[in-house]
Amino acid sequence: MTQVRLLPVVVVLALAAGCQTAQPSTPAAPTTYELPPRQVRPDETALKLPPAKNGDTEFTLIGLAAGLPSITGSHTEFAAKGQFVRLRLVVTNTGTSSVLFDTGRQLLVDDQGVAHPPEEQAVIIKRQPRQFDLGHGVRVEFDLYWDIPKDRKPVTLRAFGGPSITDMKNLTGTDIKL
């Protein structure tokens, strides 16, 4: 008799368990490219900063070297008036059309608030790009060089992504703290 009384309870519990709403499954993480790690250059500090955007351009700063007294290229050595600062960066076009990217517009702001343009001769000697068409979804990695006074420290990159469909002049940069 006890078994007969328990049967309805078991049936009700089984039905209730089957009627529970399913928990939503966690969406799968997007597939990403696995880029192999590279060794940091001996005079450089690796930067682990989140990417920053200016218009349709995303900036990822990955390496910084400061206090460089000179640089050497394939054909000459060039002394700094103060100190060279080298920044390794990756720029990516996240927009739907190309962007004319100008490395000469990227400003290094020092601890006194002075904004310095890239040192053109250093960029030429190290054979780094000056201007290039950054196509949709294109990612480019390169170095920029500035010559700042010896007693100053680099604190911010004022980054300019370039003219885009939504900002044809691109007059306002994005400050990225180093």
VENWO-V924773 format. One record per residue. N is the residue number from 1. RES is the residue in three letters. OMEGA is omega in whole degrees, -180 to 180 (* if undefined). Layout:
{{N | RES | OMEGA} {N | RES | OMEGA}}
This chain:
{{1 | MET | 179} {2 | THR | 180} {3 | GLN | -180} {4 | VAL | 179} {5 | ARG | -179} {6 | LEU | -177} {7 | LEU | 178} {8 | PRO | 179} {9 | VAL | 180} {10 | VAL | 180} {11 | VAL | -180} {12 | VAL | 179} {13 | LEU | 179} {14 | ALA | 179} {15 | LEU | -180} {16 | ALA | 179} {17 | ALA | -180} {18 | GLY | -177} {19 | CYS | -180} {20 | GLN | 179} {21 | THR | -180} {22 | ALA | 176} {23 | GLN | 179} {24 | PRO | -180} {25 | SER | 178} {26 | THR | 180} {27 | PRO | 180} {28 | ALA | 177} {29 | ALA | 179} {30 | PRO | 178} {31 | THR | -179} {32 | THR | 173} {33 | TYR | 176} {34 | GLU | 180} {35 | LEU | -179} {36 | PRO | 178} {37 | PRO | 178} {38 | ARG | -180} {39 | GLN | 176} {40 | VAL | 179} {41 | ARG | -173} {42 | PRO | -177} {43 | ASP | -170} {44 | GLU | 173} {45 | THR | 177} {46 | ALA | 177} {47 | LEU | 179} {48 | LYS | -177} {49 | LEU | 176} {50 | PRO | 177} {51 | PRO | 177} {52 | ALA | -178} {53 | LYS | 167} {54 | ASN | -176} {55 | GLY | -180} {56 | ASP | -177} {57 | THR | 177} {58 | GLU | -179} {59 | PHE | 172} {60 | THR | 180} {61 | LEU | -173} {62 | ILE | -180} {63 | GLY | -180} {64 | LEU | 173} {65 | ALA | 180} {66 | ALA | 179} {67 | GLY | -180} {68 | LEU | -178} {69 | PRO | -180} {70 | SER | 173} {71 | ILE | 179} {72 | THR | 177} {73 | GLY | -179} {74 | SER | -175} {75 | HIS | -179} {76 | THR | 169} {77 | GLU | -174} {78 | PHE | -178} {79 | ALA | 177} {80 | ALA | 172} {81 | LYS | 176} {82 | GLY | 176} {83 | GLN | 174} {84 | PHE | 172} {85 | VAL | 179} {86 | ARG | 178} {87 | LEU | 176} {88 | ARG | -179} {89 | LEU | 176} {90 | VAL | 175} {91 | VAL | -179} {92 | THR | 176} {93 | ASN | 180} {94 | THR | -178} {95 | GLY | -177} {96 | THR | 177} {97 | SER | -177} {98 | SER | 180} {99 | VAL | 173} {100 | LEU | -176} {101 | PHE | -177} {102 | ASP | -179} {103 | THR | -180} {104 | GLY | 179} {105 | ARG | -175} {106 | GLN | -174} {107 | LEU | 175} {108 | LEU | -180} {109 | VAL | -179} {110 | ASP | -176} {111 | ASP | 174} {112 | GLN | 179} {113 | GLY | 180} {114 | VAL | 178} {115 | ALA | -178} {116 | HIS | 173} {117 | PRO | 177} {118 | PRO | 176} {119 | GLU | -174} {120 | GLU | -179} {121 | GLN | 179} {122 | ALA | 179} {123 | VAL | 179} {124 | ILE | -178} {125 | ILE | 180} {126 | LYS | 175} {127 | ARG | 177} {128 | GLN | -176} {129 | PRO | 176} {130 | ARG | 176} {131 | GLN | 176} {132 | PHE | 178} {133 | ASP | 179} {134 | LEU | -175} {135 | GLY | 179} {136 | HIS | 177} {137 | GLY | -178} {138 | VAL | -180} {139 | ARG | -178} {140 | VAL | 179} {141 | GLU | -178} {142 | PHE | 177} {143 | ASP | 169} {144 | LEU | -177} {145 | TYR | 173} {146 | TRP | 175} {147 | ASP | -178} {148 | ILE | 179} {149 | PRO | -178} {150 | LYS | -175} {151 | ASP | -180} {152 | ARG | 177} {153 | LYS | 176} {154 | PRO | -179} {155 | VAL | -174} {156 | THR | 167} {157 | LEU | 172} {158 | ARG | -171} {159 | ALA | 177} {160 | PHE | -176} {161 | GLY | -179} {162 | GLY | -180} {163 | PRO | 177} {164 | SER | 180} {165 | ILE | -177} {166 | THR | -179} {167 | ASP | -174} {168 | MET | -178} {169 | LYS | -180} {170 | ASN | -178} {171 | LEU | -176} {172 | THR | 178} {173 | GLY | 177} {174 | THR | 179} {175 | ASP | 178} {176 | ILE | 180} {177 | LYS | 180} {178 | LEU | *}}
